[in-house]
Amino acid sequence: MVGAVLVYKGRIIGEGYHEQYGQAHAEVNCINSVAAENKHLIEESALYCSLEPCSHFGKTPPCADLIIESKIPVVVIGCGDSFQQVDGKGIQKLREAGIDVIVPVLEKEASYLNQRFFTFHTQKRPFIILKWAQTANGFIGAGDDTRLLISNEFTNRQVHKWRSEAAAILVGTNTALKDDPTLTTRFWKGNNPVRLVVDKTLRLPQTLHLFDRSVKTIVFNAIQQSQEDNLLYYKIESDQSLVYQMMAALYQLNIQSVLVEGGSRLLQSFIDENCWDEAIVITNTGLVIQHGIQAPLLKNAEKIAGEKNYADTIDYYKHI
């Protein structure tokens, strides 16, 4: 997520952002957006960009080269790019070309925009968001096989928005079996995340929505490694940490963020392994049940925001 603006004497003459993975970067869109009558001002303008311009050939040519060719004299950068192929090389290239580079500016805010990307490249694992809904007295589900609907339809729509922002979504065996979820973004416009499910002994029936082949699905299991159509069976070792095996696999598969939606045991395993970055806890303040499945116990957490959606409260936490 990168934005850029080109400023001439306090006036924005160009602006752009990285609109889609694999397409033109923010700096390219910004420079290309300058109107014909303002092209001559580019050589006297300052370029502001939220992330260090790239200096390598990837899916697009190096942005640093375009900045140099455009003879932009000043570049102001929010934060550096920790991606191995950039990591200061873009800044160095600009400075070697005689450009005045000012960095960092509003580094904390700029880094927050791409925390999922940075986490993936620095910690070699996806950015993990835990999410669950609970009753007012702390239950995540009913004690029997009935499905307990906790959050309201407005919150559910928000959940689908969060799904559209994640690269993948993960559930455990019991959640898949009891709820038969589709794990899609049908209530929100956006891409469906890759579906992930833990099924160690491959006991989930193929009639579940997860196996309809409509969305890429990865099944973590202890029996087989195979792939067919949109379905990948990824073998893990039973005697090793499930969480860290999944993290290593997802890093290799280039999945940069995962929304973990349950169940309680799976969520708790991420918490206990200290392998999470953000948590979203939805509480229906008007719903109380006598017996059920206890919600996870969140540890090492700091509340950073909260909101109310009718009877639902939504609290946001970060890992500390």
ROKE-266120 format. One record per atom (N, C-alpha, C, O): x, y, z. Coordinates in steps of 0.02 Angstrom, whole numbers, padded with zeros to 5 digits, always signed. Atoms other than C-alpha are relative to their C-alpha. Example, Ala and Ser with C-alpha at 12.3 -4.5 7.8 and 13.67 -1.06 7.14 Angstrom:
2
+00045-00059+00000/+00615-00225+00390/+00045+00060+00000/+00097+00059+00033/-00042-00059-00003/+00684-00053+00357/-00039+00055+00037/-00014+00110+00045/
# end
This chain:
320
+00043-00059+00000/+00000+00000+00000/+00045+00062+00000/+00072+00081+00052/-00046-00056+00008/+00098+00148-00066/-00034+00057-00036/-00069+00047-00086/+00026-00060+00033/+00048+00326-00110/+00057+00049-00013/+00108+00048+00021/-00051-00050+00017/+00146+00468-00190/-00034+00063-00027/-00084+00060-00062/+00023-00064+00028/+00119+00652-00228/+00061+00040-00023/+00114+00036+00008/-00053-00043+00027/+00224+00773-00330/-00021+00072+00013/-00075+00093-00008/+00019-00067-00023/+00227+00950-00260/+00047+00053-00028/+00108+00048-00023/-00038-00057+00026/+00283+01111-00344/-00021+00063+00038/-00077+00087+00031/+00012-00060-00040/+00296+01261-00225/-00067-00002+00037/-00107+00044+00034/+00060+00007-00041/+00159+01197-00112/-00062-00022-00037/-00116-00028-00006/+00058+00020+00040/+00044+01142-00254/+00011-00071-00026/+00062-00086-00057/-00004+00069+00024/+00010+00959-00293/-00013+00000-00076/-00066+00022-00098/+00009+00003+00073/+00037+00931-00479/-00007-00072-00025/-00023-00083-00084/+00008+00069+00019/+00033+00742-00478/-00012-00043+00061/+00014-00029+00115/+00012+00046-00055/-00029+00600-00370/-00017-00069-00027/-00044-00076-00082/+00013+00068+00022/-00042+00412-00380/+00009-00049+00057/+00040-00032+00108/-00010+00052-00050/-00049+00251-00281/+00007-00067-00035/-00011-00074-00094/-00008+00068+00027/-00008+00068-00307/-00068-00033+00000/-00092-00056+00052/+00070+00020+00004/-00178+00012-00368/-00010-00075+00002/-00059-00099+00029/+00009+00073+00001/-00150-00174-00396/+00068-00034-00005/+00113-00011-00040/-00062+00039+00000/-00015-00303-00364/+00020-00019-00071/-00021-00044-00110/-00025+00017+00066/+00093-00326-00518/-00006+00055-00051/+00020+00050-00106/+00009-00056+00046/+00043-00161-00596/+00043+00059+00023/+00080+00054+00072/-00042-00058-00012/+00123+00012-00597/+00000+00022+00073/-00052+00022+00106/-00007-00023-00069/+00189+00075-00430/-00023+00072+00008/-00037+00107-00041/+00027-00067-00015/+00135+00236-00344/+00039+00055-00034/+00009+00102-00061/-00041-00053+00029/+00282+00339-00407/-00013+00007-00075/-00014+00063-00101/+00013-00001+00072/+00248+00291-00588/-00068+00032-00014/-00073+00076-00058/+00066-00029+00010/+00063+00332-00576/-00001+00074+00016/-00036+00113-00016/-00004-00070-00019/+00105+00495-00490/+00031+00042-00055/+00003+00093-00075/-00035-00038+00052/+00228+00555-00621/-00040+00001-00064/-00043+00052-00098/+00040+00003+00061/+00116+00497-00763/-00064+00041+00004/-00094+00058-00047/+00062-00038-00008/-00031+00593-00690/+00009+00075-00010/-00040+00111-00015/-00012-00072+00008/+00052+00763-00712/-00026+00024-00068/-00011-00005-00120/+00030-00027+00062/-00045+00866-00839/+00054+00027-00046/+00107+00048-00024/-00049-00020+00051/+00043+00912-01001/+00028+00070+00013/+00087+00083+00004/-00022-00069-00011/+00049+01096-00955/+00044+00008+00062/+00074+00060+00073/-00041-00003-00061/+00138+01053-00791/+00063-00044-00005/+00102-00047+00043/-00056+00046+00007/+00267+00930-00859/+00067+00035+00013/+00113+00005+00042/-00064-00035-00007/+00403+01063-00860/+00016+00016+00073/+00072+00035+00089/-00010-00015-00070/+00379+01087-00672/+00028-00060+00040/+00050-00052+00097/-00023+00061-00034/+00429+00908-00629/+00072+00008+00026/+00088-00015+00080/-00071-00006-00018/+00615+00954-00626/+00011+00050+00057/+00067+00056+00082/-00006-00047-00055/+00579+01085-00492/-00045-00020+00059/-00058+00021+00104/+00049+00022-00050/+00462+00982-00383/+00030-00050+00049/+00085-00077+00038/-00019+00050-00050/+00475+00870-00230/-00050-00058-00003/-00110-00048-00007/+00042+00060+00000/+00410+00692-00232/-00005-00027+00071/+00045-00040+00104/+00012+00029-00066/+00331+00629-00071/-00029-00070-00011/-00078-00079-00046/+00026+00068+00006/+00307+00441-00057/+00003-00035+00068/+00049-00025+00107/+00006+00031-00066/+00254+00334+00090/+00050-00056+00012/+00065-00074+00069/-00048+00055-00006/+00379+00194+00053/+00059+00011-00047/+00052+00040-00100/-00061-00006+00040/+00557+00187-00013/-00011-00026-00071/-00035-00082-00080/+00007+00023+00070/+00555+00178-00205/+00044-00061-00014/+00100-00066+00011/-00037+00061+00015/+00610+00010-00274/+00057+00015-00048/+00056+00064-00085/-00060-00010+00042/+00777-00009-00362/+00016-00062-00042/+00069-00066-00072/-00013+00063+00035/+00758-00181-00440/-00055-00014-00052/-00109+00016-00050/+00049+00022+00049/+00669-00261-00586/-00040-00058+00030/-00013-00111+00042/+00045+00052-00024/+00520-00359-00521/-00054-00010-00052/-00040-00026-00110/+00055+00002+00048/+00349-00362-00601/-00003+00064-00041/-00035+00067-00094/-00005-00064+00035/+00384-00181-00651/+00072+00025+00004/+00110+00001+00046/-00068-00028-00002/+00543-00080-00687/+00012+00039+00065/-00036+00057+00099/-00016-00037-00061/+00634+00011-00544/-00029+00071+00000/-00021+00108-00048/+00027-00068-00006/+00543+00167-00484/+00056+00051+00009/+00051+00108-00015/-00056-00046-00009/+00709+00244-00432/+00027+00025-00066/+00045+00083-00073/-00025-00019+00066/+00763+00244-00614/-00044+00054-00032/-00020+00102-00061/+00047-00048+00029/+00606+00338-00668/+00007+00068+00035/+00004+00120+00002/-00008-00063-00038/+00631+00468-00530/+00063+00036-00024/+00063+00097-00033/-00064-00030+00024/+00811+00496-00587/-00009+00027-00071/+00013+00083-00086/+00011-00022+00070/+00760+00506-00771/-00045+00062-00003/-00037+00103-00048/+00045-00058-00001/+00624+00632-00725/+00033+00062+00029/+00003+00116+00029/-00040-00055-00028/+00758+00741-00642/-00035+00034+00059/-00031+00095+00067/+00032-00027-00061/+00658+00762-00482/+00055+00013+00051/+00093-00033+00067/-00057-00016-00043/+00776+00853-00362/-00006-00021+00073/+00045-00031+00107/+00010+00016-00071/+00698+00809-00192/-00050-00057+00006/-00103-00057-00026/+00046+00055-00014/+00619+00648-00130/-00007-00007+00076/+00043-00016+00111/+00015+00007-00072/+00535+00637+00042/-00034-00068+00010/-00085-00082-00021/+00023+00069-00008/+00507+00457+00103/-00025-00012+00071/+00008+00007+00119/+00028+00015-00066/+00395+00398+00245/+00042-00050+00038/+00062-00037+00094/-00041+00051-00033/+00493+00240+00285/+00036-00043-00052/+00016-00046-00110/-00038+00045+00044/+00620+00120+00211/-00038-00064-00012/-00086-00080+00024/+00031+00064+00019/+00572-00045+00130/+00046-00057+00022/+00101-00063-00004/-00042+00054-00026/+00636-00197+00225/+00003-00061-00045/+00039-00109-00031/-00004+00054+00048/+00606-00311+00076/+00072-00007-00024/+00103+00042-00043/-00071+00013+00012/+00775-00392+00040/+00026+00032-00065/+00083+00056-00066/-00024-00026+00063/+00784-00333-00141/-00001+00077-00003/+00024+00106-00051/-00001-00074-00004/+00757-00151-00090/+00045+00019+00059/+00104+00032+00050/-00037-00008-00063/+00811-00122+00093/+00057+00051-00004/+00115+00034+00008/-00050-00054+00002/+00901+00045+00070/+00031+00011-00068/+00062+00063-00079/-00032-00006+00065/+00957+00015-00108/-00032+00055-00042/+00001+00088-00082/+00035-00052+00037/+00824+00132-00178/+00023+00069+00022/+00036+00113-00019/-00024-00063-00028/+00877+00273-00062/+00071+00014-00023/+00088+00069-00044/-00070-00007+00020/+01061+00243-00102/+00004+00020-00074/+00044+00064-00092/-00002-00014+00071/+01028+00246-00289/-00021+00072-00015/+00010+00105-00057/+00022-00070+00009/+00934+00412-00278/+00054+00049+00022/+00068+00098-00012/-00052-00045-00026/+01070+00492-00173/+00062+00001-00044/+00092+00053-00054/-00057+00003+00045/+01207+00432-00289/-00012+00039-00065/+00035+00060-00099/+00018-00039+00059/+01113+00519-00429/-00005+00075+00015/-00022+00114-00029/+00001-00070-00018/+01123+00683-00333/-00066+00026+00026/-00074+00087+00034/+00066-00020-00025/+00944+00685-00270/+00002+00009+00075/+00032-00032+00111/+00005-00014-00072/+00910+00760-00098/-00055-00045+00028/-00114-00034+00015/+00049+00048-00028/+00826+00616-00003/-00009+00014+00074/+00039+00014+00112/+00017-00012-00070/+00738+00653+00161/-00039-00060+00026/-00094-00074+00000/+00031+00061-00026/+00695+00497+00262/+00025-00013+00071/+00084-00001+00083/+00072+00012+00007/+00607+00448+00373/-00040+00061+00020/-00016+00105+00056/+00047-00052-00021/+00457+00562+00392/-00066-00035+00016/-00093-00071-00025/+00060+00035-00023/+00305+00502+00492/+00010-00076-00008/-00033-00112-00035/-00019+00070+00011/+00391+00332+00496/-00049-00049+00031/-00066-00100+00001/+00046+00045-00034/+00273+00252+00622/-00064-00009-00039/-00089-00065-00049/+00063+00002+00038/+00118+00297+00521/+00010-00034-00067/-00032-00073-00089/-00014+00030+00065/+00199+00247+00357/+00011-00075+00006/-00011-00114-00036/-00013+00072-00011/+00257+00080+00427/-00065-00037+00015/-00073-00095-00007/+00063+00033-00018/+00083+00042+00495/-00039-00020-00063/-00073-00071-00064/+00036+00014+00062/+00012+00049+00318/+00019-00069-00028/-00023-00104-00056/-00025+00062+00030/+00119-00100+00268/+00026-00050+00052/+00073-00087+00039/-00025+00044-00053/+00139-00193+00432/-00005-00074-00019/+00036-00114+00003/+00006+00070+00021/+00078-00355+00352/+00059-00019-00045/+00089-00072-00037/-00056+00010+00046/+00209-00340+00214/+00066-00004+00038/+00106-00049+00025/-00063-00002-00037/+00349-00296+00336/+00007-00061+00045/+00061-00090+00050/-00002+00059-00044/+00304-00436+00458/+00019-00061-00041/+00060-00102-00018/-00013+00058+00043/+00307-00562+00316/+00074-00004-00018/+00103-00058-00017/-00069+00002+00023/+00480-00511+00258/+00051+00001+00056/+00107-00024+00047/-00049-00002-00055/+00563-00480+00427/-00005-00061+00045/+00046-00085+00071/+00009+00057-00045/+00488-00623+00528/-00010-00067-00037/-00016-00119-00005/+00005+00060+00042/+00472-00747+00383/-00064-00040+00016/-00063-00102+00018/+00065+00031-00012/+00289-00783+00423/-00055+00049-00018/-00041+00109-00024/+00054-00047+00014/+00119-00710+00382/-00017+00043+00061/-00002+00025+00118/+00028-00043-00053/+00043-00568+00483/-00064-00035+00023/-00107-00052-00017/+00055+00039-00027/-00083-00652+00599/-00051+00044+00036/-00034+00081+00082/+00055-00035-00032/-00252-00577+00644/-00048-00052+00030/-00075-00093-00007/+00047+00045-00033/-00356-00673+00772/-00068+00034+00004/-00072+00094+00018/+00067-00029-00004/-00544-00647+00768/-00049-00050+00028/-00052-00107+00006/+00055+00043-00023/-00687-00718+00867/-00057+00043+00028/-00048+00101+00045/+00059-00032-00030/-00861-00675+00928/-00018-00039+00063/-00015-00101+00064/+00015+00033-00063/-00914-00711+01106/-00064+00030+00032/-00083+00086+00016/+00058-00024-00037/-01067-00696+01218/+00022+00049+00054/+00082+00058+00066/-00016-00048-00053/-01077-00568+01356/+00037-00033+00058/+00076+00000+00092/-00034+00035-00055/-01017-00701+01479/+00056-00045-00024/+00076-00092+00011/-00064+00030+00021/-00872-00763+01373/-00003-00068-00031/+00045-00107-00025/+00003+00063+00037/-00933-00911+01271/+00004+00013-00075/-00026+00060-00101/-00010-00009+00072/-00880-00932+01089/-00047-00044-00041/-00058-00033-00100/+00045+00045+00034/-01001-01072+01047/-00042-00039+00049/-00028-00040+00109/+00043+00041-00042/-01138-01186+01112/+00036-00065+00018/+00082-00086-00017/-00033+00061-00022/-01090-01342+01206/-00020-00061-00040/+00015-00112-00039/+00022+00057+00041/-01189-01456+01090/+00017+00013-00073/+00060+00055-00087/-00016-00006+00071/-01187-01472+00900/-00038+00055-00035/-00030+00064-00096/+00037-00055+00032/-01302-01324+00869/+00047+00059-00012/+00094+00071+00025/-00041-00058+00016/-01229-01170+00787/-00027+00061+00037/-00086+00076+00033/+00020-00059-00038/-01232-01016+00898/+00017+00063-00039/+00075+00077-00052/-00009-00062+00037/-01257-00854+00802/+00008+00057+00050/-00039+00074+00085/-00015-00050-00052/-01175-00718+00906/-00004+00071-00026/-00041+00112+00001/-00002-00069+00026/-01139-00562+00802/-00059+00015-00045/-00088-00030-00075/+00058-00019+00040/-01273-00463+00712/+00019+00009-00074/+00078+00003-00092/-00011-00001+00073/-01292-00440+00523/+00046+00058-00020/+00081+00052-00071/-00044-00056+00017/-01201-00272+00523/+00073-00017+00016/+00118-00002-00023/-00068+00023-00017/-01050-00344+00613/+00023-00053-00049/+00081-00055-00068/-00017+00052+00047/-01055-00494+00497/+00026+00029-00066/+00072+00002-00097/-00023-00033+00061/-01037-00377+00349/+00071+00027+00010/+00112+00024-00036/-00066-00025-00015/-00886-00300+00433/+00052-00057+00000/+00109-00048-00021/-00044+00058+00001/-00812-00473+00457/+00020-00018-00071/+00077-00036-00084/-00014+00016+00070/-00825-00502+00270/+00047+00052-00031/+00086+00037-00076/-00049-00051+00021/-00733-00338+00242/+00070-00020+00023/+00117-00015-00016/-00065+00022-00026/-00592-00402+00353/+00026-00059-00041/+00086-00064-00054/-00020+00057+00041/-00591-00563+00252/+00029+00024-00067/+00079-00003-00090/-00023-00025+00065/-00571-00465+00090/+00069+00032+00004/+00104+00038-00046/-00064-00033-00010/-00417-00380+00164/+00056-00049+00018/+00114-00030+00021/-00049+00052-00019/-00330-00543+00213/+00016-00044-00059/-00026-00055-00103/-00019+00046+00054/-00233-00658+00098/-00029-00068+00010/-00043-00104-00038/+00027+00066-00014/-00300-00812+00186/-00041+00002+00064/-00035+00047+00105/+00043+00006-00059/-00426-00867+00317/+00005-00072+00026/+00003-00119-00014/-00013+00066-00029/-00401-01013+00438/-00052-00020+00051/-00073+00020+00093/+00045+00028-00051/-00520-01125+00536/+00026-00070+00018/+00066-00100-00017/-00018+00067-00022/-00501-01286+00633/-00050-00052-00022/-00100-00036-00054/+00042+00057+00021/-00579-01457+00607/-00071+00006+00026/-00119-00002-00012/+00066-00002-00030/-00724-01435+00728/-00043+00056-00028/-00103+00048-00039/+00038-00056+00030/-00774-01265+00658/-00024-00018-00069/-00082-00004-00087/+00019+00020+00067/-00774-01334+00482/-00056-00051+00002/-00103-00048-00039/+00049+00054-00005/-00876-01485+00536/-00067+00026+00026/-00120+00008+00000/+00062-00022-00032/-01003-01396+00646/-00035+00056-00039/-00096+00055-00047/+00030-00059+00032/-01029-01233+00549/-00005-00006-00076/-00045+00030-00107/-00003+00006+00073/-00992-01289+00369/+00005+00069-00033/-00037+00085-00075/-00005-00069+00026/-00931-01111+00327/+00024+00000-00073/+00058-00046-00095/-00026-00010+00068/-00898-01048+00151/+00065+00039+00001/+00107+00033-00044/-00060-00042-00009/-00763-00926+00214/+00013+00045-00061/+00071+00054-00081/-00006-00046+00057/-00797-00808+00068/-00019+00070+00021/-00036+00083+00079/+00017-00071-00014/-00831-00621+00055/-00067+00017-00032/-00075+00071-00062/+00063-00010+00036/-01009-00639-00007/-00040+00061+00024/-00084+00084-00011/+00034-00059-00025/-01068-00493+00102/+00040+00064-00011/+00022+00117+00016/-00043-00059+00011/-00930-00375+00042/+00033-00007-00068/+00051-00062-00089/-00034+00001+00065/-00854-00328-00125/+00075-00007+00012/+00105+00034+00047/-00072+00010-00009/-00678-00396-00134/+00019-00071-00016/-00024-00114-00029/-00024+00067+00015/-00570-00547-00165/-00014-00049+00057/-00012-00030+00115/+00005+00052-00051/-00602-00710-00075/+00070-00020+00023/+00115-00028-00019/-00066+00023-00023/-00455-00759+00036/+00010-00074-00015/-00039-00110-00025/-00014+00072+00004/-00368-00926+00016/-00027-00033+00064/-00016-00007+00119/+00030+00033-00059/-00460-01047+00131/+00050-00051+00028/+00078-00092-00009/-00046+00046-00035/-00354-01141+00259/-00040-00038+00052/-00080-00008+00089/+00034+00039-00051/-00417-01283+00367/+00048-00052+00028/+00087-00082-00010/-00039+00053-00032/-00333-01398+00492/-00044-00062+00005/-00098-00061+00034/+00036+00064-00002/-00389-01579+00469/+00052-00056+00002/+00065-00088-00048/-00058+00045-00007/-00250-01690+00537/-00013-00070-00027/+00030-00099-00059/+00013+00070+00019/-00335-01857+00505/-00045-00005-00062/-00068-00059-00079/+00041-00003+00061/-00433-01804+00349/-00070-00031+00012/-00093-00074-00026/+00066+00026-00016/-00601-01839+00430/-00057+00045-00024/-00115+00027-00017/+00053-00044+00024/-00694-01691+00355/-00031-00027-00064/+00006-00046-00110/+00032+00026+00060/-00823-01746+00226/+00008+00048-00060/+00008+00109-00051/-00010-00039+00060/-00799-01687+00047/-00062+00040-00020/-00059+00081-00066/+00062-00036+00014/-00978-01622+00047/-00001+00070+00030/-00046+00109+00016/-00002-00066-00031/-00927-01470+00150/+00014+00054-00053/+00044+00040-00104/-00012-00056+00046/-00924-01299+00066/+00074+00011-00013/+00093+00033-00068/-00072-00011+00007/-00736-01292+00095/+00029-00038-00059/+00081-00019-00086/-00027+00043+00053/-00713-01428-00036/-00036+00008-00067/-00034-00036-00109/+00038-00010+00062/-00821-01353-00174/+00043+00023-00058/+00018+00033-00114/-00049-00020+00052/-00663-01300-00272/-00011+00070-00027/+00023+00090-00074/+00013-00067+00026/-00734-01124-00296/+00054+00050+00019/+00064+00100-00015/-00054-00043-00025/-00590-01045-00197/+00059-00045+00018/+00049-00101+00042/-00059+00040-00018/-00412-01106-00173/-00003-00017+00074/-00013+00026+00116/+00005+00025-00069/-00410-01212-00015/+00060-00044+00016/+00080-00086-00024/-00057+00039-00023/-00264-01284+00083/-00020-00038+00063/-00045-00008+00111/+00017+00043-00057/-00291-01430+00203/+00064-00023+00033/+00103-00061+00004/-00059+00023-00037/-00156-01453+00335/-00018-00066+00035/-00064-00069+00075/+00015+00066-00026/-00151-01637+00379/+00064-00039+00012/+00118-00018-00007/-00059+00041-00017/-00035-01775+00441/+00004-00063-00043/+00040-00109-00025/+00004+00062+00039/-00070-01901+00303/+00028+00007-00070/+00067-00036-00091/-00019-00002+00070/-00040-01840+00126/+00020+00070-00024/-00001+00120+00005/-00020-00061+00035/+00039-01707+00015/-00021-00009-00073/+00007-00051-00109/+00025+00006+00068/-00056-01684-00148/-00038+00062-00020/-00056+00104+00022/+00038-00058+00025/-00144-01558-00258/-00045-00021-00057/-00025-00060-00101/+00047+00013+00054/-00297-01566-00368/-00045+00062-00008/-00077+00084+00040/+00038-00061+00014/-00381-01416-00450/+00018+00055+00050/+00076+00074+00056/-00010-00054-00048/-00403-01283-00315/+00012-00025+00071/+00006+00013+00119/-00006+00031-00066/-00370-01403-00172/+00071-00027+00011/+00095-00070-00027/-00067+00022-00017/-00198-01427-00092/+00000-00033+00068/-00022-00003+00117/-00009+00034-00063/-00165-01556+00042/+00073+00008+00020/+00118-00015-00015/-00068-00015-00022/-00012-01500+00141/+00014-00041+00063/-00019-00035+00114/-00015+00046-00055/+00068-01630+00253/+00043+00034+00054/+00092+00068+00039/-00038-00025-00058/+00129-01582+00427/+00018-00059+00045/-00011-00113+00039/-00021+00052-00046/+00215-01682+00563/-00039+00005+00066/-00045+00059+00095/+00043+00000-00060/+00106-01732+00711/+00037+00017+00064/+00007+00044+00111/-00038-00010-00061/+00246-01719+00838/+00035+00068+00004/+00077+00079+00048/-00030-00067+00001/+00295-01540+00795/-00054+00054+00006/-00113+00040-00003/+00047-00054-00010/+00214-01371+00827/-00042+00012-00063/-00016+00026-00117/+00046-00011+00056/+00061-01355+00715/+00005+00072-00025/+00008+00084-00085/+00000-00071+00018/+00067-01165+00719/+00062+00017-00041/+00056+00047-00095/-00062-00020+00035/+00249-01148+00667/+00010-00038-00065/+00042-00013-00112/-00002+00035+00064/+00235-01282+00534/-00044+00035-00052/-00024+00042-00110/+00043-00037+00046/+00089-01187+00458/+00031+00066-00021/+00027+00086-00079/-00032-00064+00016/+00184-01023+00469/+00055-00009-00052/+00061+00030-00099/-00054+00013+00048/+00334-01098+00377/-00028-00017-00069/-00002+00005-00120/+00031+00018+00064/+00221-01172+00243/-00030+00060-00035/-00021+00069-00095/+00032-00059+00030/+00125-01011+00216/+00051+00051-00024/+00039+00087-00072/-00053-00044+00023/+00286-00913+00203/+00026-00024-00068/+00037+00016-00114/-00023+00029+00063/+00345-01031+00066/-00052+00010-00055/-00033+00017-00113/+00054-00008+00049/+00175-01012-00020/-00015+00074-00013/-00061+00090-00051/+00006-00072+00011/+00194-00821-00013/-00068+00028+00021/-00095+00073-00011/+00062-00027-00029/+00037-00793+00091/+00018+00047+00057/+00045+00025+00107/-00028-00051-00045/+00069-00631+00184/-00043+00015+00061/-00018+00044+00109/+00042-00015-00059/-00079-00620+00304/-00053-00054+00007/-00078-00081-00043/+00050+00051-00015/-00199-00741+00388/-00049+00025+00053/-00028+00049+00106/+00052-00014-00049/-00364-00707+00475/-00021-00067+00031/-00049-00110-00004/+00017+00062-00034/-00388-00845+00605/-00069+00008+00032/-00078+00048+00077/+00069-00008-00023/-00574-00869+00635/-00023-00054+00048/-00081-00053+00070/+00022+00048-00050/-00577-01018+00751/+00013-00071-00021/+00038-00086-00075/+00035-00010-00064/-00616-01123+00842/+00045+00020+00057/+00101+00043+00048/-00032-00025-00060/-00567-01087+01019/+00069-00031+00012/+00116+00004+00030/-00063+00034-00011/-00429-01218+01031/+00054+00024-00048/+00112+00035-00029/-00048-00024+00050/-00346-01161+00869/+00022+00071+00016/+00082+00087+00012/-00016-00069-00018/-00355-00978+00920/+00048+00002+00060/+00097+00039+00060/-00041+00001-00061/-00282-01019+01091/+00071-00024-00015/+00119-00002+00017/-00067+00025+00017/-00137-01113+01011/+00044+00056-00028/+00103+00058-00014/-00038-00057+00026/-00084-00955+00918/+00019+00047+00058/+00074+00073+00059/-00014-00044-00057/-00098-00854+01079/+00055-00030+00044/+00101+00005+00064/-00048+00033-00043/+00000-00981+01181/+00070-00004-00032/+00120-00003+00004/-00064+00002+00036/+00136-00990+01047/+00028+00070-00012/+00081+00079-00042/-00020-00070+00011/+00147-00799+01048/+00009+00016-00075/+00053+00054-00094/-00005-00009+00072/+00119-00805+00861/-00063+00035-00026/-00104+00004-00061/+00055-00040+00026/-00006-00667+00826/+00020+00074+00002/+00066+00093+00039/-00017-00071+00005/-00004-00481+00784/-00057+00045+00020/-00047+00095+00055/+00060-00038-00018/-00181-00415+00801/-00056-00048+00019/-00057-00105-00003/+00059+00040-00018/-00342-00479+00879/-00062+00044-00003/-00060+00103+00017/+00065-00034+00003/-00522-00429+00848/-00050-00042+00039/-00063-00099+00021/+00046+00037-00043/-00645-00479+00984/-00068+00034-00002/-00076+00092+00017/+00069-00024+00005/-00832-00458+00953/-00039-00028+00059/-00038-00088+00070/+00039+00022-00057/-00943-00465+01107/-00073+00022-00008/-00087+00082-00014/+00072-00016+00001/-01133-00475+01098/-00020+00012+00072/-00028-00035+00111/+00012-00019-00070/-01174-00380+01258/-00070-00020+00024/-00085-00017+00083/+00068+00019-00019/-01355-00439+01254/-00012-00075+00001/-00068-00097+00013/+00009+00073+00004/-01324-00626+01238/+00038-00035+00056/+00098-00028+00064/-00029+00040-00054/-01295-00740+01387/-00025-00071-00007/-00085-00083-00015/+00020+00071+00000/-01294-00931+01384/+00028-00033+00063/+00076-00008+00093/-00019+00032-00063/-01276-01051+01529/+00061-00046-00007/+00103-00051+00038/-00055+00046+00010/-01155-01177+01454/+00025+00008-00072/-00012+00029-00116/-00026-00004+00068/-01041-01182+01303/+00075-00007-00002/+00107-00032+00045/-00073+00003+00011/-00865-01171+01234/+00030+00067+00020/+00010+00119-00006/-00031-00062-00024/-00757-01044+01324/+00039+00035-00055/+00072+00003-00096/-00039-00040+00048/-00684-00903+01220/+00074-00005+00018/+00091-00019+00075/-00072+00001-00014/-00493-00897+01205/+00018+00052+00053/-00017+00102+00062/-00026-00047-00049/-00394-00810+01340/+00058+00038-00032/+00111+00010-00045/-00050-00041+00034/-00298-00667+01260/+00053+00023+00049/+00038+00049+00103/-00056-00019-00042/-00125-00635+01333/+00048+00044-00038/+00049+00045-00100/-00050-00045+00031/+00013-00508+01301/-00033+00046-00052/-00009+00053-00108/+00040-00040+00047/-00115-00392+01223/-00012+00071+00027/-00017+00082+00088/+00017-00069-00017/-00147-00205+01221/-00057+00023-00044/-00054+00019-00105/+00057-00025+00039/-00315-00134+01170/+00018+00065-00034/+00044+00111-00002/-00019-00060+00038/-00291-00005+01033/-00060+00038-00026/-00054+00096-00045/+00060-00035+00024/-00470+00036+00981/-00061-00041+00018/-00057-00100+00036/+00063+00034-00013/-00652-00007+01008/-00058+00036-00033/-00054+00097-00045/+00059-00031+00030/-00821+00024+00929/-00062-00040+00019/-00056-00096+00044/+00063+00034-00018/-01004-00021+00953/-00043-00005-00061/-00050+00042-00100/+00043+00014+00057/-01121-00099+00826/-00065-00028+00028/-00075-00089+00029/+00061+00020-00035/-01292-00102+00911/+00020-00039+00062/+00056-00012+00104/-00018+00038-00061/-01276-00242+01042/+00071-00026-00001/+00097-00048+00050/-00069+00026+00006/-01105-00292+00976/+00051+00054+00016/+00046+00111-00008/-00059-00043-00008/-00945-00214+01040/+00058-00035-00035/+00065-00096-00033/-00057+00027+00036/-00789-00236+00935/+00063+00032+00029/+00073+00092+00024/-00062-00024-00030/-00621-00221+01024/+00060-00025-00041/+00062-00083-00061/-00059+00015+00040/-00455-00216+00932/+00062+00000+00046/+00071+00046+00086/-00060+00007-00042/-00292-00273+01013/+00062-00010-00044/+00057-00034-00101/-00064+00017+00032/-00109-00281+00964/+00041-00040+00048/+00034-00035+00109/-00043+00042-00041/+00019-00404+01026/+00058+00041+00028/+00088+00080-00009/-00055-00037-00031/+00146-00334+01148/+00050-00048+00031/+00100-00027+00060/
# end
